[in-house]
Amino acid sequence: MGVLFGTRLAARCVKKVRHVAIPVSKEAIDAQKVRGARVMGKYGYMRAIILLLMLFGTPALAIGKCGSGRRVTCVVDGDTIWLKGEKIRMKNYDTPEPTTNICGGNRERKLAARASKRLIQLLNENGFTIQRFGKDRYGRTLATIRVGGKDVGDILIAEGLARRWPNGREFWCN
């Protein structure tokens, strides 16, 4: 099995890419050699994998739930994250608290876990943009994060995992 450069697939996927690596059999390579096609050399498969990753993308960061250790990039709860060492509080929405200031008991904790899990999913499965608005009184960066052009807060509110801030009712409280 070898790797042959082709142009038809690349033209359909990304206009700026001139060649795409397509795995083919030895017979197909021999047939293409006769017609003047180039065959990739020693690092052909590596180039093919890199090109496919560029075409189809991979998440830039693997964001998980924050643990007890050093926080660099992780989700604290449904409205607070650490991103490359910067603590960010999302603007305009609020989610239930997982550990402190709990007004709704176990129900609130469960909803907080669902909100955190959903935020992690949104950030990992989509490219996102962040718009910063300065700092809050606790020194956290206030920001809006958008996935697919939609504010993650609006998504969590629509799914019943968050409330508008500051005027939304804490529906998870007793």
C-alpha positions as CSV (number, residue, x, y, z in Angstrom):
1,M,0.0,0.0,0.0
2,G,1.4,3.4,-0.9
3,V,0.1,7.0,-0.8
4,L,-0.6,9.0,-3.9
5,F,-1.1,12.7,-4.3
6,G,-4.5,13.6,-5.7
7,T,-6.2,16.9,-6.4
8,R,-10.0,16.2,-6.9
9,L,-10.8,15.6,-3.2
10,A,-8.8,18.6,-2.1
11,A,-10.5,20.9,-4.6
12,R,-13.9,19.8,-3.0
13,C,-12.8,20.2,0.6
14,V,-10.5,23.2,0.9
15,K,-9.8,25.5,-2.0
16,K,-6.3,26.5,-0.8
17,V,-5.0,22.9,-0.6
18,R,-3.4,21.8,-3.8
19,H,-2.8,18.1,-3.0
20,V,-4.4,15.6,-0.7
21,A,-2.9,12.2,0.3
22,I,-5.0,9.3,-0.6
23,P,-4.0,5.7,0.4
24,V,-4.0,3.4,-2.7
25,S,-2.8,0.0,-3.7
26,K,0.6,-0.8,-5.3
27,E,-1.2,-1.6,-8.6
28,A,-2.9,1.8,-8.6
29,I,0.4,3.6,-7.9
30,D,2.1,1.7,-10.8
31,A,-0.8,2.6,-13.1
32,Q,-0.5,6.3,-12.0
33,K,3.3,6.3,-12.5
34,V,2.7,5.5,-16.1
35,R,0.4,8.6,-16.3
36,G,3.0,10.8,-14.6
37,A,1.5,11.1,-11.0
38,R,3.9,11.8,-8.1
39,V,4.2,9.2,-5.3
40,M,5.0,10.4,-1.8
41,G,8.3,9.2,-0.4
42,K,9.6,8.1,3.0
43,Y,7.2,10.2,5.2
44,G,4.1,9.8,3.0
45,Y,1.8,8.4,5.6
46,M,2.8,11.0,8.2
47,R,2.0,13.8,5.7
48,A,-1.3,12.1,4.9
49,I,-2.3,12.0,8.5
50,I,-1.3,15.6,9.1
51,L,-3.2,16.8,6.0
52,L,-6.3,14.8,7.1
53,L,-6.2,16.4,10.6
54,M,-5.9,19.8,9.0
55,L,-8.9,19.1,6.7
56,F,-11.1,17.7,9.3
57,G,-9.8,19.4,12.4
58,T,-9.2,18.3,16.0
59,P,-10.1,20.2,19.2
60,A,-7.3,22.7,20.1
61,L,-7.7,21.9,23.8
62,A,-9.0,19.0,25.8
63,I,-10.9,20.7,28.5
64,G,-12.0,18.7,31.6
65,K,-13.4,19.4,35.1
66,C,-11.0,21.2,37.4
67,G,-9.5,19.0,40.2
68,S,-7.7,19.9,43.4
69,G,-4.3,20.5,41.7
70,R,-3.0,23.4,39.7
71,R,-5.6,24.9,37.4
72,V,-4.5,25.9,33.9
73,T,-7.3,24.9,31.5
74,C,-10.4,23.4,33.0
75,V,-14.0,24.0,33.9
76,V,-14.7,25.0,37.5
77,D,-18.5,25.0,37.1
78,G,-21.1,25.9,34.5
79,D,-20.1,29.6,34.5
80,T,-16.4,29.7,35.4
81,I,-13.4,28.2,33.6
82,W,-9.6,28.4,33.6
83,L,-8.2,29.0,30.2
84,K,-4.4,28.8,29.8
85,G,-4.0,30.0,33.4
86,E,-6.6,32.8,33.2
87,K,-9.7,32.5,35.5
88,I,-12.7,33.5,33.4
89,R,-16.3,34.1,34.7
90,M,-18.9,34.0,32.0
91,K,-21.0,37.2,31.7
92,N,-24.8,37.4,31.7
93,Y,-25.7,34.0,33.1
94,D,-25.4,32.0,36.3
95,T,-25.4,28.3,37.0
96,P,-26.1,26.4,40.2
97,E,-23.2,26.1,42.7
98,P,-21.5,22.6,43.1
99,T,-20.0,23.1,46.6
100,T,-20.5,26.6,48.2
101,N,-23.5,28.9,48.7
102,I,-25.9,26.0,48.0
103,C,-29.6,26.9,48.4
104,G,-31.1,23.9,46.7
105,G,-29.3,21.1,48.4
106,N,-28.7,17.9,46.5
107,R,-30.9,19.0,43.6
108,E,-28.7,22.0,43.1
109,R,-25.5,19.9,43.2
110,K,-26.9,17.6,40.5
111,L,-27.9,20.5,38.3
112,A,-24.5,22.1,38.8
113,A,-22.8,18.9,37.7
114,R,-25.0,18.7,34.6
115,A,-24.3,22.4,33.7
116,S,-20.5,21.8,34.1
117,K,-20.6,18.6,32.0
118,R,-22.6,20.4,29.2
119,L,-20.1,23.3,29.2
120,I,-17.2,20.9,28.9
121,Q,-19.0,19.2,26.0
122,L,-19.7,22.5,24.2
123,L,-16.1,23.7,24.6
124,N,-14.6,20.3,23.5
125,E,-16.9,19.6,20.5
126,N,-16.9,23.0,18.9
127,G,-14.4,25.7,18.1
128,F,-15.2,28.7,20.3
129,T,-14.5,32.4,20.4
130,I,-14.0,34.5,23.6
131,Q,-14.7,38.1,24.1
132,R,-13.3,39.7,27.2
133,F,-14.9,42.6,29.2
134,G,-12.4,43.4,31.9
135,K,-12.3,42.1,35.5
136,D,-14.9,41.5,38.1
137,R,-14.5,42.5,41.8
138,Y,-12.8,39.1,42.5
139,G,-10.2,39.6,39.8
140,R,-11.7,37.1,37.3
141,T,-11.9,38.1,33.6
142,L,-15.5,38.7,32.6
143,A,-16.1,37.2,29.2
144,T,-18.6,35.8,26.7
145,I,-17.8,32.5,24.9
146,R,-19.5,31.6,21.7
147,V,-19.7,28.3,19.9
148,G,-21.1,28.4,16.4
149,G,-21.9,32.1,16.9
150,K,-24.1,31.3,19.9
151,D,-23.4,32.4,23.5
152,V,-22.8,29.3,25.7
153,G,-24.9,31.0,28.4
154,D,-27.9,31.2,26.0
155,I,-27.5,27.5,25.2
156,L,-27.3,26.5,28.9
157,I,-30.3,28.8,29.7
158,A,-32.4,27.2,26.8
159,E,-31.5,23.7,28.2
160,G,-32.6,24.6,31.7
161,L,-29.1,24.5,33.2
162,A,-28.6,28.2,33.9
163,R,-30.4,31.4,34.6
164,R,-30.0,35.0,33.3
165,W,-27.7,37.1,35.4
166,P,-28.4,39.3,37.4
167,N,-32.2,39.3,37.0
168,G,-33.0,35.6,36.6
169,R,-34.7,33.6,39.4
170,E,-32.6,30.9,41.1
171,F,-35.0,28.2,40.1
172,W,-32.9,25.5,41.6
173,C,-33.3,26.8,45.2
174,N,-35.9,25.3,47.5
